[in-house]
């Protein structure tokens, strides 16, 4: 009989990639490396050589030290206590580690992802004799203001409930027993690299309302959709993602700081607990899970952090919640893959990235989606990934491969941010492929006029871009009268509709009705202006209309309806006088 070798020895060390021999292992097994028992994962098996990526700093370890195989794959603990938590890339709670050793994490230190001592009040929603299957909700726990639904784990066979308890329990206590002998606790583990199962993936036909006019108005994303925000340093990626986390109509937010600078991550970690959730008035942190893996942390853990984040997001999706996942930034994740690939001596692809870069990116983004869950409910995971192309070069491999996968592209522009136009999203380079599937929703929930209005706005902005070259050469006064009006309408669209102040209490969030009313008022001015031009009114009189100068203030007014109606009437009255005078 063959003896299973759970312990081997180190043969070679190359940074975070080490090689062990005399060890029985499968791909993605978690192993303990060296005398300090550093956590690692098997990433390649080549004959007798077991190649491992270590999630911690490997300086000081040497060949001959022991390697122990746990026989388990990298998994996360899923259960009550996830919300409000701040984890590193492999679900070690940073708040617990700080208590253990202060501000600097020592090597070889582990801590469970969830508190195993805290007791939670469990209320069953099923009774003895009920038939349950994987994904069935058996009870509820009030975690913060979110109701945490305890489910039958996906890997447990269906059966009848033999016994179910009610009361205060830890996450390890058995709260339910099935007639097939299965025992269910409030917590279960799930391997991060395996997508959680669902019944059916649905069409992305409901928008994720973000309250940001340029996104909802021109480039909407669907619930369960994918989006990329590429942009150079200082163009506002992180601020845009924070605005989305705060205002989008997702119920749960998972924010992954993947390889970001320490000071940026510190901002997120200090600001998020203080941000007020506009829906409940309580801290936003109560419906947020943060994963912090800064650029000075080991690269291998950075590679794992996105899988940890998306597995937690899928868990809340399975409860029937809409989850938005922010990955900031996938470029740093790709850089971690590049470093590990070079240590493995793999053949490099474009710019040194591994040949499987596109496959890994699509593997990650494909886990997004709006689904019919195992418990017959509906849930979604929307993935919004920031990309940090070096020097703002969108032709580099990570941006290009991301573009092939995502259906929503919000291109940040450094020139716009320098002109203090925020959000600095370039409306000429950005696009959304969800417009057709979402058009019915907008027709029913906003207005049948919404889709034609959006198309008109985009046409005006594109026409302005074409005219700008002429304007720079000869000035706007040299343009024909009609095109001077186009330039003025495009300016109104840019300054009134597209610009938004994230620090103003009212303008930071703009609902769909207000967006529609603002756009409609600008379109009204445009139609009246062209009509007046045909009756002989001078261009200078049309562009100098007094009433339209009050329109930008509407953004900052909460009860705006009477004011916008007054402005439209005033514009109509002024145009009537101009036509009569002509």
Order of alpha helices (4+ residues) and beta strands (2+ residues): beta-beta-beta-beta-beta-beta-beta-beta-alpha-beta-beta-beta-beta-beta-beta-beta-beta-beta-beta-beta-alpha-beta-alpha-beta-alpha-beta-alpha-alpha-beta-beta-alpha-beta-alpha-beta-alpha-alpha-alpha-alpha-alpha-alpha
